[in-house]
């Protein structure tokens, strides 16, 4: 991906570093927090390793990952915009930076509105995925 678009590599690296650690910690914590009763019940019913992965681990981890994705997508989007401030690429952050240098207030506000709109749409889409993935989780 970095070779397909020259100059985007450092920006992609910044975004990955921001969200990678959160994602790893989330998956590890979700696997650790799976209730042993679910695994024991599945094993007692004759589940194999693949059955455990498909029916116990993936649904449990999926809920955590999607919920965390709603948090990290904001962080990733912010870090991408900040990376553009520092000359990584030409995007919305770069557009704001150029508007600041030329005192183009309309362009700055337009870029900020676009940033907020894109973040809102991403959060909305992830909330739909979250509802679909977590519908089997009992409400408290």
N, C-alpha and C positions, 0 to 999 in steps of 0.2 A: 504494500500500500504506500509506503514512503517513497519507493522508487517510481511509482506511477505518477506521483505529483511531487516534483522536486521542491524542496523548501518546506514541506509539510512534516517531515520526519521529526524534528524537535517538538512541534506542537502535538503530534500524536503521542510521542513519548511522555510529554507532560501529562496529558489526559490519562494515559495508561497508568502512570505512576500514582496519580491521584486516586483512581478507583480500584486499582489492583489489590492493594492491601485490604481495603474494606471488603471486597468480594471474597478474598481468601479467608479472612477472619469470619465472615458470615457463613460460608459453606462449612468451615470447620466447626463452628459453634452449633449450626443446625444439625449436623451429623451427631455431635456429642449429646444434643438435647433430645434426640429421638427416644421416646419412652421404650424401655426394654420390654414392656408388655406387648407392644405391637410386634416386635421381632420374635419374641417367644411364641406368641399366638400363631404367627405365620409359619414358624418352624414346626409347631405342633400340628398344623394342618398340612404339613408336607411340602412347604415351600423350599425351593432350591435357591442358590445364590442369585440367579437371574431374576427369580420371582421376588426375592427380597428387594433387589435393586429397583425393579419396576413398580412394585406395589407398596413399598414402605419408604425406602430411602429417597427416591426421586420426588414423590409427592411432598414429603416433608421438607426436603431441601428447596424444592421449587417455590413454596410459599415464602420462605426466608429470602431467597434470591430475588424474587420479584419485588417484595417489600423493600429490600435494600436497594434495588435498582431505581426505585422512585427517589430515594435519597441521593444516590450516587450520580444519577443523570443530571441533577442540578449542579453537583460538584464538577462533573465532566464538562458540562456546558460552560460553567464559569471559568474553568481552567483553560478551555479552548479560546474563549474571548480574551482572557488575560495574556495567553501566549501570542495572540494576534497583536496585542498592545506593544509587545516587545519585538515586533518585526518578524514573527515566524511566518505569517502568511497574509493574504488579503481576504479578509472576511469582515464580519460585523465589528469586531474589536479594532481592526485596522481602519475601518470606516469611521469609528468614533475618534480614534487617534488623529486621523487626518482632519476631521471636523474641528477638533480642539485646536489644532495648529493654525487653521484658517478662520477660526471663529465662526464656523458655519453651524449655528445653533439648530436650525431645522434638520440638518443631516444628523446631528448628534441625537436629537430626540427621536428621529425616525429610526435610527439604529437601535436605540434603547427600547422603543416600542416593539420592534421586530424581535429583539432578544427576549423580551418578556413574553411575547406571543408564541414564539417557538418553544420556550420553556413550559408555558402553560399547556400547549398542545401535546408535548412529550409527556408531561405529568398526567394529562387526561388519558392518553393512550395506555400508559402504564397502569393507571387505576382500573381501566377495563380489563387488562390482562390480570391484574391482581384479584379482581372480583371473580374472574373465571377460574384462576388457579386455586384460590382459597375457598371456593364454595363448599368443599367437603369438610372444612375445619368447623367444628361446632362453635357457635357464638357463645360468648361468656356473659 
